[in-house]
Amino acid sequence: MSSKRVNFPILYRAYSHLRTKNWVVRAGSQYGVDFVAYRHHPALVHSKYAVIASSAEEGNENGRLKVWSDFHCTLRLCGSVAKTLLVLHISRNLNNCDGASSSPWSINYYSVEERIVARWNPEQSRENCMVAEEESCKSS
């Protein structure tokens, strides 16, 4: 069994990883990402994460987030729709793989590393500094 999409095992591993953590996973093409993840049913809550599945494998067609401007645009879009960007780095464990990497049953041969990406907000940093300065002044 082989897939028509080269990155199918990567996307399927990302999907199954989120489902094992009890997230409701939907397509995220309207936000420019692979998936969106909901804590509960989509009719009840807004999605919390915009998810991109990436891999460093050769032949992976997902070339997003390789250029700083793409990364910045994706992060700004996620911020404007009140979502946190979750990047799943998926890598194949070469010592366990028997060559059938396009099979859905080979997802156990992939490991997943989660990275949450958030924009730095200077206003939040200023508030934290002001509160710390006020507390130090009150104690003097």
C-alpha positions in Angstrom: 0.0 0.0 0.0 1.5 3.3 -1.0 0.0 6.8 -0.7 -0.4 9.4 -3.5 0.9 12.2 -1.2 4.5 12.0 -0.4 4.0 13.5 3.1 1.0 11.4 4.0 2.9 9.5 6.8 4.0 12.8 8.3 0.5 14.2 8.3 -1.1 11.0 9.6 1.5 10.8 12.4 0.7 14.4 13.4 -3.0 13.7 13.3 -2.7 10.5 15.4 -0.5 12.3 17.9 -3.1 15.0 18.5 -5.9 12.4 18.7 -4.1 10.4 21.3 -3.9 13.6 23.4 -7.7 13.9 23.1 -7.8 16.9 20.8 -10.5 17.2 18.1 -8.6 17.7 14.9 -9.9 19.4 11.8 -8.4 20.6 8.5 -6.6 23.9 8.8 -6.4 25.0 5.2 -8.4 28.2 5.9 -5.7 29.3 8.3 -2.8 28.2 6.1 -1.8 25.3 8.4 -2.2 21.6 8.3 -4.7 21.2 11.2 -6.5 23.1 13.9 -7.0 21.5 17.3 -10.0 21.9 19.5 -10.2 21.0 23.1 -13.9 20.0 22.8 -16.4 19.7 19.9 -15.9 22.5 17.3 -19.5 23.6 17.8 -18.9 24.4 21.4 -15.4 26.0 21.5 -13.0 27.8 19.2 -9.8 26.0 18.3 -6.8 26.6 20.5 -4.0 25.5 18.2 -3.0 26.0 14.6 -0.8 23.0 13.8 1.9 22.6 11.2 3.5 19.2 10.8 7.1 19.5 9.5 9.8 17.0 8.7 13.4 17.2 7.6 13.0 14.1 5.4 14.0 14.4 1.8 11.0 14.5 -0.5 8.9 16.2 2.0 6.7 18.7 0.1 6.0 20.8 3.2 8.5 23.6 2.6 6.8 26.0 5.0 8.6 27.8 7.8 11.9 27.5 6.0 12.1 31.2 5.2 11.8 33.8 8.0 9.1 35.8 6.2 6.9 32.6 5.9 7.3 32.0 9.6 6.5 35.5 10.5 3.4 35.6 8.3 2.1 32.4 9.7 2.7 33.6 13.3 0.9 36.9 12.6 -2.1 35.1 11.0 -2.4 32.8 14.1 -2.2 35.8 16.4 -5.0 37.6 14.5 -7.4 34.6 14.7 -6.5 34.0 18.4 -4.7 30.7 17.9 -1.4 29.5 19.2 1.0 28.0 16.6 2.0 24.5 17.4 4.7 23.0 15.2 5.1 19.3 15.3 8.6 18.2 14.2 8.2 14.6 13.0 11.3 12.4 12.4 11.7 8.8 11.3 13.5 6.5 13.6 15.8 4.9 11.1 16.9 2.0 13.3 13.4 0.6 13.4 12.2 1.4 9.9 11.9 -1.5 7.5 11.5 0.6 4.3 7.7 0.7 4.2 7.5 4.3 5.4 4.5 5.1 3.3 2.3 2.6 5.0 -0.1 3.9 7.6 1.0 1.1 9.9 4.5 2.6 10.0 3.5 5.5 12.2 5.2 3.8 15.2 8.5 4.4 13.4 8.1 8.2 13.7 8.8 10.3 16.7 7.0 13.7 17.4 8.5 16.8 19.0 6.1 19.6 19.9 7.1 23.2 19.8 4.7 26.0 20.7 5.5 29.3 19.0 4.2 32.6 20.3 5.0 36.2 19.4 6.8 38.4 21.9 4.4 41.0 23.2 6.3 44.1 24.5 3.2 45.3 26.3 3.1 42.2 28.5 6.8 42.5 29.2 6.4 46.2 30.2 3.5 45.4 32.5 5.6 42.7 34.2 8.5 45.1 34.6 6.3 47.8 36.0 4.7 45.5 38.5 8.2 44.3 39.6 9.4 47.9 40.0 6.4 49.0 42.0 6.8 46.0 44.3 10.4 46.8 44.9 9.5 50.5 45.6 6.8 49.5 48.1 9.2 47.3 50.0 11.8 50.1 50.4 
